[in-house]
Amino acid sequence: MAAVSSLCFSAIGQSYGDRKFNASSSSARYLASNFRGFRFRTTLLYQSVGVGVSTTSSASLVHCMCTATDVPTVSETKSNFLKAYNRPIPSVYNTVLQELIVQQHLMRYKRTYRYDAVFALGFVTVYDQLMEGYPSDEDRDAIFQAYIRALKEDPQQYRIDAQKLEEWARAQTSSSLIEFPSRDGEVEVILKDIAERAGGKGSFSYSRFFAVGLFRLLELANATEPQVLEKLCAALNINKRSADRDLDVYRNLLSKLVQAKELLKEYVDR
């Protein structure tokens, strides 16, 4: 079995406004150390994406599949993010964002990667949880825009698709949620396409963002019973064991986020 690659970044102390956040580096390190459990599976990823190649990016922003000839390097993706958003980011947020963008770069440029709305919902959910309480709503949105564009995808598409799935899920029940294969509708078509590709009839790359997207659908439909998740995974041709494991990691991450932000708040209030 090939070794799983693992990249991490140390805390980057920065200032925001008139207040120095360097003293909050302990909060940042605490959060990042727990965030690292939320890594993507990157077995053989360097071989499959050709990370060292730097050429012109893919022309398609959405629903794209990559070849080794249109893969930027990790450093190029990070550089694009920092160029697009060049203001200081408090270290408790910046540490995790730097960790996250490297891991998502590796996911984004897998040959089997293809954007889908459930993945988008999962990322938006994680991002919004991470950035909750950020000092400026305007900056929080600007960071989101810069982050997604650095990965050569469309931030507006992420938000539109996430909102579309959220609105759909709120109107569902435990029964209707898992009956999407027999129903018509815009979201039902999206889910059926995912099920077909995950079943081996096209490119599909499972990730923890996808698992979080599933969990968010269940949460909004008030259908969090284990048997509903099991049936939804079966309908989508997703391995439930992987989803269970990744959702446990996600729940733990949310708990650590709360604790880390409490540490930061204590520092700010002093």
N, C-alpha and C positions, 0 to 999 in steps of 0.2 A: 504494500500500500504506500502510495506516495505521501510524503510529509505534507502537512497542511501549513501553508505559508501564513505568517503572522507579522503584521506591521503595526507599530504603535508610535505615538508621539508624546514627548514630555510636555508639561504645561508651559504655555507661553504667557508670561505676565504682561498685561497691558493696562493702559489707563482708559477710563471712560469719563468724559467731561472733566471736572476738576478733581475727581476722586481716583486714587490709585487702587487698582485691584490686585497688585502683586501680592499683597498680604493674604489674598484669598486663594493662593495657589494650593494650599492644603485641601480646600474644598474641591478645587479642580482635579487634583490628583485622586482624591477619594472617588469623585464621580467617574473619572476616566477609568480607574482600576476596575470599577464595577461594570462600566459600559463595555469593557473588552469582552465580557461574556456574550455581548450581543454582536458577535462577529458572524460574517458570512462564511459558508463553507468554500474554501479556496483551493481544494485539492487540484493539483495540476493546472492551476489557473494561469500561472505565468506561461506555461507551454501553450495553453489554449487561446490566450489573448494576444501573445506577442507584445508584452508590456514595453519592451525596449524600442519598439518601432515608433517613429514620429513622422507622420505624413498628414496629408489633408484629411479633415474629418468627414464623416459620412454626411451626405446631403440631406438625409431624412432626419427630422428631429424626433418623430414619434413612430412607433411600430418598426424600429430599425433592427437589423441584424448586422453584426460586424464581421469583417474579415481582418486578417493580420495587417493588411495594407492601409487601413484607416483608423488605426489605434494610436492615440497619443500616449505619452508616458504619464506616469503618476505625477511627476513633478510639473508637467505641463498643465494637467488638470488643476492641481493646487495653485499654480501660478495664475491661471485664468480666473480662479475664484478670488484670489487676493487682488488682482487687477480690477476686477469688476466691483469688489467691495473693499476699499482701501482704508476704511476707518478702523480704529481700534475696537476690538471685541473683548469684553471681560473674559478673563481666563477660564472661569468656571464653564462658560459656554464654548469658548474657542477651542479648548482642549478636546472636547467631544466632537465638535464640528470637524476638526482636522483629522481625528480618528475616523470619523464617519465617511468623509469624502474619499479617503484612500480605500476603505473597504467597498464603498459603492462604485468607485472607479473600476475595481477588479470585477465586480458583478456586472456593471454596465457593459464592459468590453469582452465579456465571454462570447464565444461564437454562437452559443445557444440563446443568448439574451434576446428577449423581445418585450418591449414595453407593454404593460396592460394596466387596466384601471384599478384592479385589486392591489397590485404592487404600488400604484400611485397613492391609493388610500392608505396603505400601510406606512409609506414614507411620510405622507402629510401628517398622519396621526403621531408618529414618533417625533417629527420635527416640531409640531405644535406643543407636544408635551415637554420636549426639551427646552424650547424657547419661551414657555409660559413664564410670565413675570419679567421678561426682558425690559430694560429701561425705556425703550422706545418702540412703539408699534410700527412706525414707519421704517425704522432700521431693521426690525425683525423681518418685515416683508422684503426689504432690499437684500438682506442676507439670503433669504430663500431664493429670490430671483437669481442672484449671483451664483449660488450653489448649483442650482439645476442647470443654468446656462453653461457653467464650467464643465458639466458632464455632456454638453451638446444636446440637451433636451429642452423641452418647452415648459417653463414653470406655469404658464397659464393653463396648459393642458392638464398638468398634475392637479391643479386646484379645481378645474372644471370637472374632471373625472371623479375626484374625491367627493366633491359636493353632490354630483349626480348619484353616486352609489350611496351616500349617506341619506339623501332624500328618499331613495328607493327603499333602503333598509328600514327606515322609520315606518314605512307603510306595510311592512311584512309581518307575518306571524311565524311561529316555529314550523308550521306546515308549509306555508307558501314559500318560505325561504328555500326549502330543499326541493320544491317542485318546479324550479326554474326550467329544467329540461323539457317539460311539457307545456310551457307557457310562452307567449309571444311578448315582446317588449324590448326596448333598447338595452336595458341592463341584462335581461335574460339572454339576448344575443351575445353580449360580451362574455357572460359566464359560460355559455355553451361553446364559444370559441376557445376559451381557456381549457375547458374540459376536453375538447377534441385534441388540442395541442399537447396537453399533459398526458393524454392517453397514448401518445406516440405518433400522432398524425401531423406533427409540425414541431417547430422550435418552442421549447418551454424551459425556463430555468427557475426552479423553485428557490425562494429565499425567505429569510425571516421577515422581511417587509411584507411579503405575500401573506405569511401567517398572521401578521398583525392586522393586515387588511381583512382577512377572514374573521378574526376576532372582533374587529370593529363592526362588521356587518351583523354578527350575532348579537353584539352588545346593543346596537341601535334597534334591533328587532325584538329585544327582550327575550332572546332565545339562547341563553347561555348554558343550557343543560348539555352535559357531555354527549348524550345520544344525538343531539341536533348537530353538533360539530362532527360527530362520526358520519352521519348521513350526508352532510354537506361535503365533507372530504371525499366520500365515496362518489358523490355525484360529479365532483370536479376532477376525479382521478388523482387526488392528492394523498400522500402517505400521512395517515392520522398521527402516527407515532412522532414523525418529524414536527407536525403542527403542535402537538401537545408539548413537546420538549421546548420548542421555540416560544410558545406562549408563556410557559413557565419562566423562561429567561426574560421575556418582555415584562411580565408582572414584577419580577425582581428588580428589573431596571427602573421601572416607575417608582418603586419604593425607594431605591437609592437616589433617584433624582430629587425626590421630596426631601430626603435627609441632607443631601448636598446643598440644596437651595436654602434650607434652614440654617446650615452653617454659614453660608454667605450672608444671609439676612442678619444673623447675629453680629457678623463683622461690620456690616454697613451701619447697623444701629448704634455701634459703639461710638 
